[in-house]
Amino acid sequence: MLLAVGGMTQVIIELELNQYFQKRRSKKMIESLHDHYIVCGFGRVGRGAASELSRAKAPFLIVDNNEERVEGAHGAIDA
């Protein structure tokens, strides 16, 4: 019983730490951007805009209310 509680605690702590460091990395990256474009929404039009900006080697940031879209955006650009 104690071993199971310890294992669950470890998993929860690891997940929380991963989320913390992911947010920290994102915030640091965003703070370092200057003179960049902001793509609002990563739907059909946003994907096209991001693809063109990527081809032009222009710095840009994608903002969408769906976190899964934003997370998947990195792999979807230039695909």
N, C-alpha and C positions, 0 to 999 in steps of 0.2 A: 504494500500500500504506500509506504513512504517513498519507495523507489519510483512509483508511478507519479506521485505528486512532484517529486524532484524533476522527473523528465518533462512533465507538463510545464513546470515553472521555467525550465531551461528553454523550451521551445518558445514560450511567450516572451521571455526576455530577449531572445535572439531576434524574433520578429520585430519587437519594438525598437531594438538597436538598429536593425536594417532600415526601418522606416525613418528613424532619426537621421542616420547618416545619408540616406538618399535625399531627404529634404535639405540637409545641410549642403550637400554637393550641388543640388539644383540652385539653392539660394546664392552660393558662392559664384557659380557660373553666370547667373543672371546679373549679379552685381558687377561682374567684370565686363559685361557688354557695354559698348559705347558706339554710337552711330550705327544702329542696327534697325532692322525692320521687325515689325510685330505682325504675325499672321494670326488673325482672330478667327478661330474655328478651323478644324481640320477635316472638313467634309470634302466634297468633290472639288469645290473651288479652292479651298485652302490647300489641299494636296497639290493642285496644279501650281499655285503660287509658290509653295514651299519648294517644289521641284525646280522651278525656274530660278529661284533665289539660290538654291544649292548649286545648280549648274553654273551660275554667275559667280560663285564663291563669295556671295554676300552674307554677312552675319545676320541671322534672324532668330526669332523666338516664336514658338507656337503656343498659343493660349486656347484652350478648349475646356468646356465644363465637364467633359467626359475624360477622366484620367486615363482610361484604357486607350483612348485614341492618342493622347499625348505620348504615352509610353510606347505605343506601337509606331509612332511617327518616325522615330529615328531609323528604324529598319525599313520603313515604307518609302522613304525619300530615295529617289534614283533607282527604284526597283522596277 
